[in-house]
Amino acid sequence: MYHRALKLIRQYHRLSQVELSEHLGLSKSFISEIEKEGGKKPSIDVLERYSSYFKIPLSSLLLFAERTEANDISERSRIYAADKVLKMLEWLEETTHPYDATDDVR
């Protein structure tokens, strides 16, 4: 879920991947990889950079961590709620600010 959450944060702030990479001191290709489904997983250091730059508590970003073995009800509930939050934010992004794929090329 990190890939969806981090992409939405960037899009909400109307930043291209290039602009964000410059602000965070990461390569554009790395930003692209962590935003891609099945791509790289961000380290705590990367999440701390997002947290600091966007002034979001690290704990809020950690909500979107995926666990492969979610056996207990509270963990499954957290994953379910995080997915619903992302779906709502994706819908808001699509309906409020239609996303243009060329935004990533700036």
MOPAC internal coordinates of N, CA, C and O (Angstrom, degrees):
PM7 1SCF
backbone

  N    0.0000 0     0.00 0     0.00 0    0    0    0
  C    1.4459 1     0.00 0     0.00 0    1    0    0
  C    1.5222 1   112.50 1     0.00 0    2    1    0
  O    1.2310 1   120.61 1   161.17 1    3    2    1
  N    1.3444 1   116.44 1   -18.83 1    3    2    1
  C    1.4657 1   117.89 1   179.47 1    5    3    2
  C    1.5211 1   111.71 1   -55.62 1    6    5    3
  O    1.2310 1   120.75 1   139.01 1    7    6    5
  N    1.3430 1   116.17 1   -40.99 1    7    6    5
  C    1.4625 1   118.26 1  -176.54 1    9    7    6
  C    1.5287 1   110.81 1   -57.90 1   10    9    7
  O    1.2310 1   119.91 1   140.04 1   11   10    9
  N    1.3135 1   117.79 1   -39.96 1   11   10    9
  C    1.4644 1   121.27 1   179.94 1   13   11   10
  C    1.5269 1   111.12 1   -70.70 1   14   13   11
  O    1.2310 1   120.46 1   134.98 1   15   14   13
  N    1.3208 1   116.73 1   -45.02 1   15   14   13
  C    1.4634 1   120.97 1  -176.94 1   17   15   14
  C    1.5245 1   111.49 1   -64.86 1   18   17   15
  O    1.2310 1   120.13 1   134.26 1   19   18   17
  N    1.3184 1   117.35 1   -45.74 1   19   18   17
  C    1.4667 1   120.06 1  -177.57 1   21   19   18
  C    1.5252 1   111.43 1   -68.29 1   22   21   19
  O    1.2310 1   120.36 1   143.72 1   23   22   21
  N    1.3034 1   116.91 1   -36.28 1   23   22   21
  C    1.4748 1   120.10 1   176.72 1   25   23   22
  C    1.5287 1   110.30 1   -65.77 1   26   25   23
  O    1.2310 1   120.13 1   136.57 1   27   26   25
  N    1.3269 1   117.35 1   -43.43 1   27   26   25
  C    1.4579 1   120.51 1   179.34 1   29   27   26
  C    1.5256 1   112.11 1   -63.41 1   30   29   27
  O    1.2310 1   120.41 1   140.99 1   31   30   29
  N    1.3112 1   116.82 1   -39.01 1   31   30   29
  C    1.4695 1   120.02 1   177.98 1   33   31   30
  C    1.5302 1   109.32 1   -61.15 1   34   33   31
  O    1.2310 1   120.75 1   133.79 1   35   34   33
  N    1.3258 1   116.17 1   -46.21 1   35   34   33
  C    1.4718 1   120.11 1   179.41 1   37   35   34
  C    1.5251 1   111.07 1   -62.47 1   38   37   35
  O    1.2310 1   120.35 1   133.51 1   39   38   37
  N    1.3241 1   116.94 1   -46.49 1   39   38   37
  C    1.4563 1   120.85 1  -178.59 1   41   39   38
  C    1.5233 1   111.39 1   -64.57 1   42   41   39
  O    1.2310 1   120.14 1   140.28 1   43   42   41
  N    1.3236 1   117.33 1   -39.72 1   43   42   41
  C    1.4572 1   120.79 1   179.04 1   45   43   42
  C    1.5257 1   110.90 1   -58.06 1   46   45   43
  O    1.2310 1   120.72 1   142.53 1   47   46   45
  N    1.3141 1   116.22 1   -37.47 1   47   46   45
  C    1.4646 1   121.40 1  -179.71 1   49   47   46
  C    1.5263 1   112.37 1   -87.65 1   50   49   47
  O    1.2310 1   121.09 1  -173.64 1   51   50   49
  N    1.3357 1   115.53 1     6.36 1   51   50   49
  C    1.4678 1   122.39 1   174.79 1   53   51   50
  C    1.5284 1   112.10 1    57.21 1   54   53   51
  O    1.2310 1   120.77 1  -138.31 1   55   54   53
  N    1.3217 1   116.14 1    41.69 1   55   54   53
  C    1.4594 1   122.00 1   178.20 1   57   55   54
  C    1.5201 1   109.75 1  -107.11 1   58   57   55
  O    1.2310 1   120.65 1   -37.64 1   59   58   57
  N    1.3140 1   116.37 1   142.36 1   59   58   57
  C    1.4609 1   119.95 1   171.64 1   61   59   58
  C    1.5304 1   107.79 1   -79.64 1   62   61   59
  O    1.2310 1   120.87 1   -12.40 1   63   62   61
  N    1.3075 1   115.95 1   167.60 1   63   62   61
  C    1.4585 1   119.47 1   176.40 1   65   63   62
  C    1.5228 1   110.33 1   -62.55 1   66   65   63
  O    1.2310 1   120.13 1   143.11 1   67   66   65
  N    1.3139 1   117.35 1   -36.89 1   67   66   65
  C    1.4699 1   121.38 1   179.35 1   69   67   66
  C    1.5255 1   110.37 1   -63.82 1   70   69   67
  O    1.2310 1   120.36 1   133.04 1   71   70   69
  N    1.3226 1   116.93 1   -46.96 1   71   70   69
  C    1.4636 1   120.69 1   179.95 1   73   71   70
  C    1.5286 1   111.07 1   -61.12 1   74   73   71
  O    1.2310 1   120.87 1   134.56 1   75   74   73
  N    1.3276 1   115.94 1   -45.44 1   75   74   73
  C    1.4597 1   119.20 1  -179.78 1   77   75   74
  C    1.5168 1   111.07 1   -64.63 1   78   77   75
  O    1.2310 1   120.37 1   139.49 1   79   78   77
  N    1.3181 1   116.90 1   -40.51 1   79   78   77
  C    1.4701 1   119.51 1  -179.77 1   81   79   78
  C    1.5218 1   110.76 1   -59.92 1   82   81   79
  O    1.2310 1   120.32 1   141.78 1   83   82   81
  N    1.3306 1   117.00 1   -38.22 1   83   82   81
  C    1.4659 1   120.94 1   178.45 1   85   83   82
  C    1.5257 1   111.25 1   -66.59 1   86   85   83
  O    1.2310 1   120.42 1   139.02 1   87   86   85
  N    1.3333 1   116.81 1   -40.98 1   87   86   85
  C    1.4710 1   120.61 1  -179.97 1   89   87   86
  C    1.5252 1   112.53 1   -68.12 1   90   89   87
  O    1.2310 1   120.74 1   144.95 1   91   90   89
  N    1.3403 1   116.18 1   -35.05 1   91   90   89
  C    1.4657 1   119.83 1  -175.69 1   93   91   90
  C    1.5231 1   113.30 1   -94.29 1   94   93   91
  O    1.2310 1   120.22 1   171.55 1   95   94   93
  N    1.3234 1   117.18 1    -8.45 1   95   94   93
  C    1.4653 1   120.15 1  -177.83 1   97   95   94
  C    1.5143 1   112.39 1    70.93 1   98   97   95
  O    1.2310 1   120.73 1  -145.93 1   99   98   97
  N    1.3278 1   116.20 1    34.07 1   99   98   97
  C    1.4578 1   122.68 1   178.03 1  101   99   98
  C    1.5207 1   108.48 1  -121.03 1  102  101   99
  O    1.2310 1   120.21 1   -18.97 1  103  102  101
  N    1.3186 1   117.21 1   161.03 1  103  102  101
  C    1.4653 1   118.65 1   178.21 1  105  103  102
  C    1.5267 1   109.99 1   -78.38 1  106  105  103
  O    1.2310 1   121.13 1   -26.88 1  107  106  105
  N    1.3208 1   115.44 1   153.12 1  107  106  105
  C    1.4567 1   121.21 1   177.53 1  109  107  106
  C    1.5274 1   109.86 1   -60.89 1  110  109  107
  O    1.2310 1   120.57 1   141.96 1  111  110  109
  N    1.3310 1   116.52 1   -38.04 1  111  110  109
  C    1.4656 1   119.40 1  -179.41 1  113  111  110
  C    1.5350 1   110.73 1   -65.76 1  114  113  111
  O    1.2310 1   119.86 1   146.62 1  115  114  113
  N    1.3400 1   117.87 1   -33.38 1  115  114  113
  C    1.4570 1   120.36 1   177.97 1  117  115  114
  C    1.5291 1   110.08 1   -68.69 1  118  117  115
  O    1.2310 1   120.37 1   136.51 1  119  118  117
  N    1.3380 1   116.90 1   -43.49 1  119  118  117
  C    1.4687 1   120.81 1   176.88 1  121  119  118
  C    1.5288 1   109.00 1   -57.83 1  122  121  119
  O    1.2310 1   120.57 1   135.45 1  123  122  121
  N    1.3203 1   116.52 1   -44.55 1  123  122  121
  C    1.4597 1   121.53 1   178.92 1  125  123  122
  C    1.5213 1   110.99 1   -60.18 1  126  125  123
  O    1.2310 1   120.25 1   137.37 1  127  126  125
  N    1.3225 1   117.14 1   -42.63 1  127  126  125
  C    1.4697 1   121.80 1  -178.77 1  129  127  126
  C    1.5280 1   112.56 1   -66.16 1  130  129  127
  O    1.2310 1   119.87 1   140.72 1  131  130  129
  N    1.3324 1   117.85 1   -39.28 1  131  130  129
  C    1.4721 1   118.29 1  -179.02 1  133  131  130
  C    1.5277 1   111.60 1   -77.61 1  134  133  131
  O    1.2310 1   120.09 1   161.23 1  135  134  133
  N    1.3379 1   117.43 1   -18.77 1  135  134  133
  C    1.4596 1   120.52 1   177.35 1  137  135  134
  C    1.5285 1   112.03 1   -88.37 1  138  137  135
  O    1.2310 1   120.05 1   171.17 1  139  138  137
  N    1.2971 1   117.51 1    -8.83 1  139  138  137
  C    1.4638 1   121.72 1  -177.29 1  141  139  138
  C    1.5229 1   109.81 1   -90.17 1  142  141  139
  O    1.2310 1   120.80 1   -45.61 1  143  142  141
  N    1.3345 1   116.07 1   134.39 1  143  142  141
  C    1.4629 1   120.26 1   177.02 1  145  143  142
  C    1.5209 1   109.48 1   -60.12 1  146  145  143
  O    1.2310 1   120.85 1   -51.39 1  147  146  145
  N    1.3135 1   115.98 1   128.61 1  147  146  145
  C    1.4561 1   120.88 1  -177.92 1  149  147  146
  C    1.5166 1   113.42 1    80.84 1  150  149  147
  O    1.2310 1   120.63 1  -174.91 1  151  150  149
  N    1.3317 1   116.41 1     5.09 1  151  150  149
  C    1.4625 1   121.12 1  -179.38 1  153  151  150
  C    1.5212 1   111.93 1   -82.64 1  154  153  151
  O    1.2310 1   121.33 1    20.16 1  155  154  153
  N    1.3107 1   115.06 1  -159.84 1  155  154  153
  C    1.4670 1   120.99 1  -178.09 1  157  155  154
  C    1.5248 1   111.28 1   -66.84 1  158  157  155
  O    1.2310 1   121.60 1   -31.61 1  159  158  157
  N    1.3110 1   114.55 1   148.39 1  159  158  157
  C    1.4655 1   121.21 1   175.14 1  161  159  158
  C    1.5246 1   108.16 1   -92.70 1  162  161  159
  O    1.2310 1   119.92 1   -46.51 1  163  162  161
  N    1.3272 1   117.77 1   133.49 1  163  162  161
  C    1.4649 1   119.69 1   179.68 1  165  163  162
  C    1.5228 1   111.51 1   -71.49 1  166  165  163
  O    1.2310 1   121.16 1   -37.48 1  167  166  165
  N    1.3155 1   115.39 1   142.52 1  167  166  165
  C    1.4709 1   120.36 1   175.91 1  169  167  166
  C    1.5258 1   109.07 1   -79.72 1  170  169  167
  O    1.2310 1   120.70 1   -10.03 1  171  170  169
  N    1.3064 1   116.28 1   169.97 1  171  170  169
  C    1.4744 1   120.56 1   175.60 1  173  171  170
  C    1.5270 1   109.89 1   -59.20 1  174  173  171
  O    1.2310 1   119.96 1   141.26 1  175  174  173
  N    1.3388 1   117.69 1   -38.74 1  175  174  173
  C    1.4647 1   121.28 1   178.19 1  177  175  174
  C    1.5363 1   110.88 1   -57.98 1  178  177  175
  O    1.2310 1   120.48 1   135.30 1  179  178  177
  N    1.3172 1   116.68 1   -44.70 1  179  178  177
  C    1.4709 1   120.85 1   179.68 1  181  179  178
  C    1.5295 1   110.06 1   -65.84 1  182  181  179
  O    1.2310 1   120.30 1   136.25 1  183  182  181
  N    1.3140 1   117.02 1   -43.75 1  183  182  181
  C    1.4658 1   119.85 1   177.98 1  185  183  182
  C    1.5240 1   111.23 1   -62.49 1  186  185  183
  O    1.2310 1   120.26 1   143.35 1  187  186  185
  N    1.3293 1   117.10 1   -36.65 1  187  186  185
  C    1.4672 1   120.36 1   177.16 1  189  187  186
  C    1.5304 1   110.73 1   -65.46 1  190  189  187
  O    1.2310 1   120.06 1   144.03 1  191  190  189
  N    1.3214 1   117.49 1   -35.97 1  191  190  189
  C    1.4732 1   120.70 1   176.72 1  193  191  190
  C    1.5276 1   110.41 1   -63.47 1  194  193  191
  O    1.2310 1   120.66 1   134.39 1  195  194  193
  N    1.3440 1   116.34 1   -45.61 1  195  194  193
  C    1.4738 1   120.11 1   176.51 1  197  195  194
  C    1.5225 1   109.66 1   -60.42 1  198  197  195
  O    1.2310 1   120.84 1   132.88 1  199  198  197
  N    1.3185 1   116.01 1   -47.12 1  199  198  197
  C    1.4539 1   121.97 1  -178.54 1  201  199  198
  C    1.5285 1   111.34 1   -56.68 1  202  201  199
  O    1.2310 1   120.96 1   132.66 1  203  202  201
  N    1.3032 1   115.77 1   -47.34 1  203  202  201
  C    1.4623 1   120.86 1  -178.73 1  205  203  202
  C    1.5296 1   111.50 1   -68.13 1  206  205  203
  O    1.2310 1   120.20 1   131.90 1  207  206  205
  N    1.3128 1   117.22 1   -48.10 1  207  206  205
  C    1.4640 1   120.71 1  -176.37 1  209  207  206
  C    1.5303 1   112.09 1   -64.68 1  210  209  207
  O    1.2310 1   120.43 1   135.25 1  211  210  209
  N    1.3294 1   116.78 1   -44.75 1  211  210  209
  C    1.4637 1   120.17 1  -176.47 1  213  211  210
  C    1.5326 1   112.76 1   -92.32 1  214  213  211
  O    1.2310 1   120.54 1  -179.13 1  215  214  213
  N    1.3349 1   116.58 1     0.87 1  215  214  213
  C    1.4642 1   122.23 1  -179.89 1  217  215  214
  C    1.5383 1   111.40 1    55.14 1  218  217  215
  O    1.2310 1   122.11 1  -129.93 1  219  218  217
  N    1.3369 1   113.56 1    50.07 1  219  218  217
  C    1.4677 1   122.79 1   177.77 1  221  219  218
  C    1.5293 1   106.43 1  -115.65 1  222  221  219
  O    1.2310 1   119.55 1   -48.07 1  223  222  221
  N    1.3215 1   118.46 1   131.93 1  223  222  221
  C    1.4694 1   118.57 1   177.02 1  225  223  222
  C    1.5325 1   110.98 1   -57.67 1  226  225  223
  O    1.2310 1   120.51 1   -42.97 1  227  226  225
  N    1.3041 1   116.62 1   137.03 1  227  226  225
  C    1.4611 1   121.52 1   178.25 1  229  227  226
  C    1.5247 1   110.11 1   -55.65 1  230  229  227
  O    1.2310 1   120.60 1   142.48 1  231  230  229
  N    1.3159 1   116.46 1   -37.52 1  231  230  229
  C    1.4723 1   120.02 1  -179.94 1  233  231  230
  C    1.5297 1   111.38 1   -60.62 1  234  233  231
  O    1.2310 1   119.77 1   147.72 1  235  234  233
  N    1.3265 1   118.04 1   -32.28 1  235  234  233
  C    1.4641 1   120.76 1   177.43 1  237  235  234
  C    1.5183 1   110.77 1   -67.80 1  238  237  235
  O    1.2310 1   120.21 1   141.46 1  239  238  237
  N    1.3274 1   117.21 1   -38.54 1  239  238  237
  C    1.4611 1   120.34 1   177.33 1  241  239  238
  C    1.5308 1   111.11 1   -68.85 1  242  241  239
  O    1.2310 1   120.58 1   145.08 1  243  242  241
  N    1.3192 1   116.49 1   -34.92 1  243  242  241
  C    1.4607 1   120.36 1  -179.32 1  245  243  242
  C    1.5300 1   112.04 1   -67.00 1  246  245  243
  O    1.2310 1   120.01 1   161.80 1  247  246  245
  N    1.3238 1   117.59 1   -18.20 1  247  246  245
  C    1.4586 1   121.42 1   175.58 1  249  247  246
  C    1.5263 1   110.88 1   -56.19 1  250  249  247
  O    1.2310 1   120.68 1   149.45 1  251  250  249
  N    1.3376 1   116.30 1   -30.55 1  251  250  249
  C    1.4605 1   120.52 1  -174.73 1  253  251  250
  C    1.5322 1   113.69 1   -91.46 1  254  253  251
  O    1.2310 1   120.66 1  -170.35 1  255  254  253
  N    1.3179 1   116.34 1     9.65 1  255  254  253
  C    1.4664 1   119.73 1   176.02 1  257  255  254
  C    1.5196 1   108.72 1   -67.67 1  258  257  255
  O    1.2310 1   121.07 1   -41.35 1  259  258  257
  N    1.3172 1   115.55 1   138.65 1  259  258  257
  C    1.4565 1   120.08 1   178.04 1  261  259  258
  C    1.5219 1   108.98 1  -100.64 1  262  261  259
  O    1.2310 1   120.90 1   -40.78 1  263  262  261
  N    1.2847 1   115.89 1   139.22 1  263  262  261
  C    1.4527 1   121.30 1   175.70 1  265  263  262
  C    1.5211 1   106.93 1  -117.53 1  266  265  263
  O    1.2310 1   120.37 1   -47.53 1  267  266  265
  N    1.3068 1   116.90 1   132.47 1  267  266  265
  C    1.4631 1   118.74 1  -179.28 1  269  267  266
  C    1.5121 1   111.99 1   -75.91 1  270  269  267
  O    1.2310 1   120.13 1   153.30 1  271  270  269
  N    1.3236 1   117.35 1   -26.70 1  271  270  269
  C    1.4576 1   120.48 1  -179.81 1  273  271  270
  C    1.5215 1   109.56 1  -114.17 1  274  273  271
  O    1.2310 1   121.13 1   -99.24 1  275  274  273
  N    1.3095 1   115.44 1    80.76 1  275  274  273
  C    1.4559 1   120.97 1   180.00 1  277  275  274
  C    1.5246 1   108.24 1   -98.93 1  278  277  275
  O    1.2310 1   121.07 1   -99.42 1  279  278  277
  N    1.3156 1   115.57 1    80.58 1  279  278  277
  C    1.4578 1   119.69 1  -175.19 1  281  279  278
  C    1.5172 1   113.60 1   -88.63 1  282  281  279
  O    1.2310 1   120.01 1   149.80 1  283  282  281
  N    1.3103 1   117.58 1   -30.20 1  283  282  281
  C    1.4522 1   116.74 1  -175.96 1  285  283  282
  C    1.5301 1   110.49 1   -89.44 1  286  285  283
  O    1.2310 1   121.40 1   -26.58 1  287  286  285
  N    1.3018 1   114.93 1   153.42 1  287  286  285
  C    1.4657 1   121.87 1  -172.17 1  289  287  286
  C    1.5281 1   111.89 1   -62.17 1  290  289  287
  O    1.2310 1   119.92 1   143.05 1  291  290  289
  N    1.3331 1   117.76 1   -36.95 1  291  290  289
  C    1.4608 1   119.04 1  -178.75 1  293  291  290
  C    1.5271 1   110.94 1   -68.26 1  294  293  291
  O    1.2310 1   120.02 1   143.61 1  295  294  293
  N    1.3231 1   117.56 1   -36.39 1  295  294  293
  C    1.4670 1   120.68 1   178.37 1  297  295  294
  C    1.5323 1   110.33 1   -69.50 1  298  297  295
  O    1.2310 1   119.84 1   136.98 1  299  298  297
  N    1.3042 1   117.91 1   -43.02 1  299  298  297
  C    1.4705 1   120.65 1   176.97 1  301  299  298
  C    1.5185 1   110.46 1   -63.42 1  302  301  299
  O    1.2310 1   120.00 1   142.81 1  303  302  301
  N    1.3184 1   117.61 1   -37.19 1  303  302  301
  C    1.4637 1   121.93 1   178.43 1  305  303  302
  C    1.5247 1   110.97 1   -66.06 1  306  305  303
  O    1.2310 1   120.50 1   139.00 1  307  306  305
  N    1.3312 1   116.66 1   -41.00 1  307  306  305
  C    1.4644 1   120.76 1   178.83 1  309  307  306
  C    1.5319 1   109.97 1   -62.10 1  310  309  307
  O    1.2310 1   120.45 1   133.99 1  311  310  309
  N    1.3224 1   116.74 1   -46.01 1  311  310  309
  C    1.4601 1   121.12 1  -179.81 1  313  311  310
  C    1.5269 1   110.44 1   -63.21 1  314  313  311
  O    1.2310 1   120.20 1   137.93 1  315  314  313
  N    1.3186 1   117.22 1   -42.07 1  315  314  313
  C    1.4563 1   121.73 1   178.86 1  317  315  314
  C    1.5388 1   110.09 1   -62.22 1  318  317  315
  O    1.2310 1   120.46 1   133.03 1  319  318  317
  N    1.3316 1   116.72 1   -46.97 1  319  318  317
  C    1.4696 1   120.56 1  -179.39 1  321  319  318
  C    1.5236 1   111.21 1   -64.18 1  322  321  319
  O    1.2310 1   120.28 1   137.93 1  323  322  321
  N    1.3261 1   117.07 1   -42.07 1  323  322  321
  C    1.4721 1   120.51 1   179.27 1  325  323  322
  C    1.5200 1   110.38 1   -61.91 1  326  325  323
  O    1.2310 1   120.01 1   138.74 1  327  326  325
  N    1.3211 1   117.59 1   -41.26 1  327  326  325
  C    1.4581 1   121.21 1   178.48 1  329  327  326
  C    1.5246 1   110.59 1   -63.39 1  330  329  327
  O    1.2310 1   119.92 1   137.77 1  331  330  329
  N    1.3214 1   117.75 1   -42.23 1  331  330  329
  C    1.4693 1   121.11 1   179.15 1  333  331  330
  C    1.5290 1   111.09 1   -65.02 1  334  333  331
  O    1.2310 1   120.06 1   140.41 1  335  334  333
  N    1.3266 1   117.49 1   -39.59 1  335  334  333
  C    1.4695 1   121.02 1   177.04 1  337  335  334
  C    1.5293 1   109.70 1   -60.87 1  338  337  335
  O    1.2310 1   120.70 1   134.29 1  339  338  337
  N    1.3296 1   116.27 1   -45.71 1  339  338  337
  C    1.4635 1   119.73 1   179.67 1  341  339  338
  C    1.5231 1   111.76 1   -63.75 1  342  341  339
  O    1.2310 1   119.81 1   138.51 1  343  342  341
  N    1.3084 1   117.97 1   -41.49 1  343  342  341
  C    1.4733 1   120.25 1   178.27 1  345  343  342
  C    1.5205 1   111.25 1   -61.25 1  346  345  343
  O    1.2310 1   120.51 1   139.16 1  347  346  345
  N    1.3325 1   116.64 1   -40.84 1  347  346  345
  C    1.4498 1   120.14 1   178.59 1  349  347  346
  C    1.5336 1   110.75 1   -65.38 1  350  349  347
  O    1.2310 1   120.48 1   135.83 1  351  350  349
  N    1.3337 1   116.68 1   -44.17 1  351  350  349
  C    1.4593 1   120.16 1   179.63 1  353  351  350
  C    1.5288 1   111.84 1   -66.27 1  354  353  351
  O    1.2310 1   120.29 1   142.63 1  355  354  353
  N    1.3274 1   117.05 1   -37.37 1  355  354  353
  C    1.4655 1   120.39 1   176.42 1  357  355  354
  C    1.5229 1   110.36 1   -63.41 1  358  357  355
  O    1.2310 1   120.41 1   138.41 1  359  358  357
  N    1.3141 1   116.83 1   -41.59 1  359  358  357
  C    1.4614 1   120.83 1   177.68 1  361  359  358
  C    1.5278 1   110.54 1   -63.11 1  362  361  359
  O    1.2310 1   120.40 1   135.84 1  363  362  361
  N    1.3266 1   116.84 1   -44.16 1  363  362  361
  C    1.4646 1   120.23 1   178.33 1  365  363  362
  C    1.5208 1   111.61 1   -61.63 1  366  365  363
  O    1.2310 1   120.54 1   137.36 1  367  366  365
  N    1.3300 1   116.57 1   -42.64 1  367  366  365
  C    1.4612 1   121.16 1   179.33 1  369  367  366
  C    1.5288 1   110.28 1   -61.85 1  370  369  367
  O    1.2310 1   120.29 1   136.59 1  371  370  369
  N    1.3169 1   117.06 1   -43.41 1  371  370  369
  C    1.4645 1   121.24 1  -178.87 1  373  371  370
  C    1.5209 1   112.16 1   -67.61 1  374  373  371
  O    1.2310 1   119.99 1   141.97 1  375  374  373
  N    1.3173 1   117.62 1   -38.03 1  375  374  373
  C    1.4601 1   120.29 1  -175.61 1  377  375  374
  C    1.5239 1   113.38 1   -87.66 1  378  377  375
  O    1.2310 1   120.23 1   153.37 1  379  378  377
  N    1.3195 1   117.16 1   -26.63 1  379  378  377
  C    1.4588 1   120.81 1  -178.52 1  381  379  378
  C    1.5169 1   112.61 1   -90.71 1  382  381  379
  O    1.2310 1   120.63 1   134.73 1  383  382  381
  N    1.3213 1   116.41 1   -45.27 1  383  382  381
  C    1.4592 1   123.22 1  -178.29 1  385  383  382
  C    1.5190 1   108.44 1  -129.37 1  386  385  383
  O    1.2310 1   120.11 1   -94.12 1  387  386  385
  N    1.3244 1   117.40 1    85.88 1  387  386  385
  C    1.4853 1   116.45 1   179.72 1  389  387  386
  C    1.5095 1   110.59 1   -52.00 1  390  389  387
  O    1.2310 1   121.04 1   -55.17 1  391  390  389
  N    1.3122 1   115.62 1   124.83 1  391  390  389
  C    1.4516 1   122.34 1  -175.02 1  393  391  390
  C    1.5182 1   110.45 1   -81.14 1  394  393  391
  O    1.2310 1   121.18 1   -49.49 1  395  394  393
  N    1.3059 1   115.35 1   130.51 1  395  394  393
  C    1.4582 1   121.91 1   177.77 1  397  395  394
  C    1.5183 1   107.36 1  -107.02 1  398  397  395
  O    1.2310 1   120.19 1   -55.58 1  399  398  397
  N    1.3165 1   117.23 1   124.42 1  399  398  397
  C    1.4775 1   121.82 1  -177.37 1  401  399  398
  C    1.5094 1   112.09 1   -57.06 1  402  401  399
  O    1.2310 1   119.58 1   156.92 1  403  402  401
  N    1.3133 1   118.40 1   -23.08 1  403  402  401
  C    1.4682 1   119.84 1   180.00 1  405  403  402
  C    1.5218 1   111.85 1   -72.04 1  406  405  403
  O    1.2310 1   119.84 1   167.70 1  407  406  405
  N    1.3466 1   117.91 1   -12.30 1  407  406  405
  C    1.4627 1   120.25 1   178.02 1  409  407  406
  C    1.5129 1   112.34 1   -59.78 1  410  409  407
  O    1.2310 1   119.78 1   150.14 1  411  410  409
  N    1.3272 1   118.02 1   -29.86 1  411  410  409
  C    1.4597 1   121.49 1  -178.70 1  413  411  410
  C    1.5338 1   112.26 1   -76.14 1  414  413  411
  O    1.2310 1   120.29 1   168.07 1  415  414  413
  N    1.3166 1   117.04 1   -11.93 1  415  414  413
  C    1.4655 1   119.74 1  -172.94 1  417  415  414
  C    1.5230 1   111.60 1   -96.15 1  418  417  415
  O    1.2310 1   120.16 1   170.01 1  419  418  417
  N    1.3096 1   117.30 1    -9.99 1  419  418  417
  C    1.4745 1   120.24 1  -177.05 1  421  419  418
  C    1.4994 1   112.81 1   -50.98 1  422  421  419
  O    1.2310 1   120.10 1   180.00 1  423  422  421

